[in-house]
Amino acid sequence: MELELKRTGIDLKLYELSQQIVKTEGFELYDVVYVPGSSTLKVFIMNPETKSAVIEDCIKVDRAFSPYCETEDWIPEDFVLEVSSPGVYRSLKTLRHFELSLGEVILCQIVGGLPAEEVSKLPKGLQKSNKLRGKLNEVRNETILLEVEGVEIEVPFALMKKASLDPDL
């Protein structure tokens, strides 16, 4: 899992513009995904207090993009903008995403297997699993501490294929 995405070109320009607009409108930018083939920009926002966004928030940010779309020459003519909340089962892609999820239940898909000392802590039924679901207790520079069925294990980011919130609803 790459926790710091390297952005370049139009992807970087759209990210910086999104950051500016979202902050000006009083929200926090959770994620930005640019799909060049369809000229689609997906902007995920959240209210810092609720860690979510309602439709009115999304409309406000969407409208704030209009002046830039009309005046900036570098924005593609067939530009499609989608503004939304990151969702209940939001992806965790950056260190900040993990930090925002402390104390929450997350689902991690791992590749290559955990170190033997961590595997031995898990109940037998989970020792060969490539999916771990548990409470995120701590975020470190290269690992997280995840409480799985009452046992705390250390999971390196390098072994994670993907991670997301997985709340009990």
N, C-alpha and C positions, 0 to 999 in steps of 0.2 A: 504494500500500500504506500503510495507516494503522498505524503502529508503536505507537501508544498508544490503546488502546480506551477510550472513554468509557463507563463503566458507571453506571447509575442504578437506582433502585427496587430491586425484588427481585433483579435481576441483580447489583447491587452488594452487597447483603446476602449473597447466596449466595457471591459471590466472596470476600468478607471472611471468612465462616464457613469456607469451603474452605481459605483460606490458614492460618487459625488451626489447624484440625484437622490438616492435612497437616504443618505445622511441628511441632506437638506430637507427632505420631507419628514424627518424625525423617526426613521426606522433604522434597523440594522440589516446590512446585506449578509445573508446566510450563504448564498452560492450564486454563481453565474455560469451558465453553460451556453456556449455559442456553437450552433450547428451550421457550418459554412455552406454545405450543400443546399440547404433550404433557407439560408440567411435568417435563421431563427435564433433569437436571443431569449433564453429562459432565465428570468431573474427571480430568485427566491428571497423573500423579505420576511422580517419578523419585527414585532414590537418588542423592544428589549425587556419590558416588564412581563409580558405574557409568553414570550418565546414562540409566538404564532402571529398570524395576520388574518384579518377578516376581509371580506370582499371590498369593503369601502377603502381599506388601506391599499389594496392592490390597484384599485381604480385611480386613487390619488397618485401613486407612483407611475402608473401607466400614462396618465395625463401629463405628468411632469417631463416625460420623455419627448412629447410632441414638438416643442420648439427646437430641440436638438435634431430630431429626425428631419425637420423641414429646412434647417440651415446648414448642417454639417455635410460637406461634400463626400467625406470618407464613409458615411453610413450607406450601405447598399440601398438601391431604390426599392427592391422587393423585400425589404426588411420586415420581419414578423416579430413582434414583441409579445412575450407571455410573462405576466407577473403573477406570482402565487406565493402562498405560504410554503415552507419546506415540508409540511405535512406531518402527520402523527408518526409515521414510520420513516422519518427523514434519514437520508444517508449521512454517515459520518465520514468525512473525507479529509478534514484538516485537524490539526491539534486543537484549534479553537472549537471545532464541532464537538470533539471529545470533552473538552473542558466545560462546554455548555451543558453536557449530558451527565455530569457527575451526579451520582445518586439515582440515576435512571436505569431501567432495565434495557440492555442492548443485546443484539444478536451479532456475533462475529463468525464469519466463515474464514477458516484458516487453511493454509496449504503447507504441506511438508511435515506437519506434526509438531507438537510442542516439545520442549526439552523433557527428557525422561523424568527429572525431579518434579516437574509440574504435572505431568501425566499421572504419576503415582499418587498424587493428592486427590485426583478425581474419582468419583464412584466408578466401579467397573463398567457400567453401561455407557459411560461417556468417554472412556479412555481412548477409544478408537474413532470418536466422532470428529468430523471436520467442522461442526457447527457448535458453538458455545453460546449459551444464553445465560445472562446473569446481570447482577447489579454492578455498575461501574463505580468502583470505590476510589480510584486514584488514577491520575494521568501523569505520566512521567515523559521525559524527552523521547525515549525509544520503546517504552512499554506502557501497558495499563495494568491495573490490578482489578480483576474481575471476580466477583463472588458468585460461584456457580454451585447451587445446591448446598449452601452453607460452608463451602470451602473456597478460600481465596487463592487464586492462581495469578501468575504473572504472564501476560500475553504480549510478546514482542510485536510491534507494528509491522516489522519485516515479514512476519508470518501471516498477516491478515490479507485476505483477498478482498473482502469488503466487510463493512459494518454498518449497522443501522439501529435506530431506536426500535424497541419491540415491547411497548407497554402492554400491560394487562388491561384490556378494555372490557 
